Structure formats: structure tokens, C-alpha cells
Amino acid sequence: MEDVGSLMRWTVLDLGARPIDGAERWGTDDRIRRVIRLQKPAPSGRRLGSRGLGLGVDAFRVAARARLALVTGPIIAMNPWTAVAARLLGYRDVSTVGLYAVEGGRSWRLLRRVLGSGPVVTLSEHESMKWRTAGGRSLSVRYGSTFAEPPVAHRSEPSARGNTTVTIFVGGTSDRDEEAISRLVSEVEAQEDLRLVIAAGGSSQLDTGRVRRVPAVTAAQFSELLASCDVVFLPLTDNGRAAGHMVLVEALQRGKPVVASWVAGMSEYFDGEYVRTAQEDPIPQLRAVGRAFDSHAREVRAYWKREYSKEAFGARVLSAFEQLNGSDPL
């Protein structure tokens, strides 16, 4: 019997911005028939202050564009809410990338009801396992992306003691541990050779000379702040869903090592070298990792290109969907 997966040619519905270099994550792979994007998605995914409203409106906009273009499927939706919109507009052959929902929560229950047995590729094996247990079909892959390059960042200046100051970056908003961030602020204030930059959303602003916290920033500003630091720290709370992956991948692209709280939704991302599990007291570890990788940015970027670039991610996604479409429900 002919392999069903080998016959699949998908149309992709994507809420992301058009790649700066014009090249899609799928390259020239002939399994992708077409990519349909929005010209102007909601900034930061929000409309009228609501992320749910922003994603919902944009999801229906891109699904409606597919209908107007007479796309007949099969569809790959690069966001679960785009998959929901596509299903509600009549598409049945819909494959979904990502869940970002806590098992048993309102979003989870809605996704289970609408997506049913459609193929789902998650960014965390923990999420995938939960989805399969609930009766769905799913495989997991590690996330990957290629971000626009920021302006050239300035290196940290040597401290008064002559040692290089290590600058720690904390960024992102999903499932961040604010208590851990507050402790980090207090501890960095007491260290002469450490600086801390926080871009974790909200409206609070702080600049003490050692610690700088900025309110909501643009993607370009976020990238510039990250690139100016030596090590990235992800203090996460374990809510049973994928979190922290976008910041992790951008950090590796910028040549920065990552230290993160261990959470189930990120378990397969820890490699012990470029992405390390945070120790109970992360300060000595962050200092040591920041200094150890000071001259190894090229090595970190090579690791990103091999494992976490948009091309690597695209290949993993298509491989997973071929497995799901060519197999019995998992």
C-alpha cells in the first residue's frame, strides 16, 4: 500500500510576520503547497488589551483568507486558535502546531472539543502525552525559529575590581516566576560583578545601576536587550504547558547560553551544556556560565543553527505530521 504521508501537500496558515529574508521555514520543500499569512497581525498578539481577542480575530482573518483563496486543504495551522478558526469555517483536514494550554482548563477543553482527533504537533512531550491521554493524536518536536538581527550590542564593561561584569537577562512573560525574579533582583544588588536586565512585561520600570527593568518593549528592543547580555535566565513556574521556548531559541541564536528552572514543559530542551537546569541558588551558576561562554558565541550559534533554526524546526514539524497522518491514532 502506498504511504499516505508521502502524498500530503499542505497549505500553511501562519500568524507570524513574513521572514525578514523572505525565506520560509519550509525552504523549498514540495510538501508545502502554499503559505498564507496576515499582512498586519495584532502587535504582541493583543487587541484592546486582550491577547485572547487579538489571537482570535487574527486567527479568523487568516482562516478567512484561505477560504477566499479557495484553499481546499489539507491545512497546517501554526497556532491552535488558527486551527479552531479553520475548523469553524468548514475545514476538516486541519493539522495543528502548538497547544499552550493547561490540561483541564477552559482553553484545553475547547481545543479538545474542536480539534478532536486531528493531528497535533506540540512543542513539549509533556503536552503531547497529556493530549494523547485525553484521546487526541499528537507527537512533540522541539521549537525552532530564526529572529531578525538586532543592532550591534555593546559588551559589558569591566567592574571596579578588574573582572568582567556578567550581565544576566530575564525576559518573556509566559509562566514567569515573579518571586524568583524578585529574589534575583535583591541578590544582584549585593554583587559588584553582576548586572541584571529584565524585560518581562508589565508596566513597572526600574534602573538602579545594577538592575534595570523595562516595561513592555517591541520585538526589536527585546532582541537588542537580550543581545547585550552574557547569559539568559528563565525563571519558570510549572503549569504543565510549553513555556520559555521562544526566548531560549533567540538566546541561542544570539550566542548566549541559557539557564532555566526545570519544568516538565521544557524537559527535552535541557542539554546540560548550552541549556542548563538552574541550581537552587542560581547566582554562582549564572556568573560561571556567563564567563565560561564569553568567547564561545560562535559555538553556541552553530548549535542553534543545527538544532533550533527555522529550517530545523520546519523539517521536524513536517516529519511529525507525516508520521501522524500515516499511522493509527496514538
Residue pairs with C-beta under 8 A, 6 or more apart in sequence:
3 326
4 325
4 326
5 321
5 322
5 323
5 325
5 326
6 322
8 31
8 74
8 321
8 322
8 325
9 30
9 31
9 32
9 33
9 74
10 31
10 32
10 33
10 74
10 75
10 76
10 95
10 321
11 32
11 33
11 34
11 35
11 36
11 66
11 71
11 73
11 74
11 75
11 76
12 24
12 26
12 32
12 34
12 35
12 36
12 75
12 76
12 78
13 36
13 62
13 63
13 66
13 75
13 76
13 77
13 78
13 82
13 86
14 35
14 36
14 37
14 62
14 78
14 82
15 37
15 38
15 41
15 45
15 55
15 58
15 59
15 62
15 78
15 79
15 82
16 37
16 41
16 78
17 37
17 41
18 37
19 25
19 146
19 310
20 148
24 32
24 35
24 310
24 314
25 144
25 145
25 146
25 310
25 311
25 313
25 314
26 32
26 35
26 314
26 318
27 311
27 314
29 314
29 315
29 318
31 318
31 322
32 318
34 71
36 62
36 65
36 66
36 69
36 71
37 62
38 58
38 61
38 62
38 65
41 58
42 54
42 55
42 57
42 58
44 51
44 54
44 216
45 51
45 54
45 55
45 58
46 53
46 54
47 53
47 54
47 57
55 79
55 81
56 81
56 85
58 82
59 79
59 81
59 82
59 84
59 85
60 85
60 88
60 89
62 82
62 85
63 82
63 85
63 86
63 88
63 89
63 91
64 85
64 89
66 75
66 86
66 89
66 91
67 89
67 90
73 91
73 92
73 93
73 94
74 93
74 94
74 95
75 83
75 86
75 91
75 93
75 94
75 95
76 95
76 96
76 97
76 317
76 321
77 83
77 85
77 86
77 94
77 95
77 96
77 97
78 97
78 98
79 97
79 98
80 96
80 98
80 99
80 100
80 101
80 111
80 115
80 120
83 94
83 95
83 96
83 114
83 115
83 118
84 110
84 111
84 114
84 115
86 94
87 94
87 114
87 115
87 118
88 114
94 115
94 118
95 118
95 119
95 120
95 121
95 321
95 324
95 325
96 115
96 118
96 119
96 120
96 121
97 120
97 121
97 123
97 317
98 121
98 122
98 123
98 242
99 108
99 111
99 120
99 122
99 127
99 131
99 241
99 242
100 107
100 174
100 241
100 242
101 107
101 108
101 111
101 127
101 241
102 108
102 239
102 240
102 241
103 130
103 134
103 240
112 134
112 135
112 136
115 136
116 136
117 135
117 136
117 137
117 329
118 136
118 137
119 137
119 138
119 321
119 324
119 325
120 128
120 131
120 136
120 137
120 138
121 128
121 138
121 139
121 140
121 141
121 317
121 320
121 321
121 324
122 128
122 131
122 138
122 139
122 140
122 141
122 242
123 140
123 141
123 142
123 143
123 242
123 245
124 140
124 241
124 242
124 264
124 265
124 266
124 267
124 268
125 140
125 267
125 268
126 240
126 241
126 264
126 265
126 267
127 138
127 140
127 240
127 241
127 242
127 265
128 138
128 139
128 140
130 240
131 137
131 138
132 138
132 330
137 324
137 329
137 330
138 324
138 330
139 320
139 323
139 324
139 330
140 268
140 320
141 313
141 316
141 317
141 319
141 320
142 245
142 268
142 269
142 307
142 308
142 313
142 316
143 242
143 245
143 246
143 249
143 308
143 313
144 249
144 307
144 308
144 309
144 310
144 311
144 312
144 313
144 314
144 316
145 246
145 249
145 250
145 253
145 308
145 309
145 310
145 313
146 253
146 309
146 310
146 311
147 219
147 223
147 249
147 250
147 253
148 219
148 220
148 223
149 223
150 220
150 223
150 224
150 226
150 227
150 254
151 224
153 224
153 227
153 228
154 228
155 228
156 164
156 165
156 166
156 167
156 195
156 228
156 229
156 230
157 165
158 164
158 165
159 165
159 192
159 193
160 192
161 192
161 193
163 193
164 193
164 291
164 294
165 193
165 194
165 195
166 193
166 194
166 195
166 230
166 231
166 286
166 287
166 290
166 291
167 194
167 195
167 196
167 197
167 228
167 229
167 230
167 231
167 290
168 184
168 188
168 194
168 195
168 196
168 197
168 229
168 230
168 231
168 232
168 233
168 286
168 290
169 197
169 198
169 199
169 225
169 226
169 228
169 229
169 231
169 232
169 233
169 251
169 256
170 176
170 181
170 184
170 196
170 197
170 198
170 199
170 200
170 232
170 233
170 234
170 235
171 198
171 199
171 200
171 222
171 225
171 226
171 232
171 247
172 199
172 200
172 201
172 234
172 244
172 246
172 247
173 200
173 201
173 202
174 243
174 244
175 236
175 237
175 238
175 239
175 241
175 243
175 244
175 263
176 200
176 234
176 235
176 236
176 237
177 235
177 236
177 237
177 261
178 200
180 235
180 261
181 198
181 200
181 235
184 196
184 233
184 235
184 282
184 283
185 196
185 198
185 206
185 211
185 213
187 283
188 194
188 195
188 196
188 210
188 211
188 283
189 208
189 210
189 211
191 210
191 283
191 287
193 287
194 210
194 283
194 286
194 287
195 210
195 211
195 212
196 210
196 211
196 212
197 212
197 213
197 214
197 225
197 228
197 229
198 206
198 211
198 212
198 213
198 214
199 213
199 214
199 217
199 221
199 222
199 225
199 226
200 213
201 215
201 216
202 215
202 216
203 215
203 216
204 213
204 215
205 213
205 214
205 215
206 212
206 213
207 213
214 221
214 225
217 225
223 250
223 254
226 232
226 247
226 250
226 251
226 254
226 256
227 254
227 256
229 256
230 256
230 290
230 291
230 293
230 294
231 256
231 257
231 258
231 259
231 286
231 289
231 290
231 293
232 247
232 248
232 251
232 256
232 257
232 258
232 259
233 258
233 259
233 260
233 278
233 282
233 286
234 244
234 247
234 248
234 258
234 259
234 260
234 261
235 260
235 261
235 278
236 243
236 244
236 260
236 261
236 263
236 266
237 261
237 263
238 261
238 263
238 264
238 265
239 263
239 265
240 264
240 265
241 265
242 265
242 266
243 263
243 265
243 266
244 260
244 263
244 265
244 266
245 266
245 269
248 258
248 260
248 266
248 269
248 275
249 304
249 308
251 257
251 258
252 258
252 274
252 275
252 300
252 301
252 303
252 304
252 308
253 301
253 304
253 308
253 309
254 297
254 301
255 293
255 296
255 297
255 298
255 300
255 301
256 293
256 297
256 300
257 274
257 275
257 276
257 289
257 290
257 292
257 293
257 300
258 274
258 275
258 276
259 275
259 276
259 277
259 278
259 282
259 285
259 286
259 289
260 266
260 269
260 270
260 275
260 276
260 277
260 278
261 277
261 278
262 270
262 277
262 278
269 275
270 276
270 277
274 300
274 303
276 285
276 289
278 285
279 285
293 300
305 312
306 312
324 330
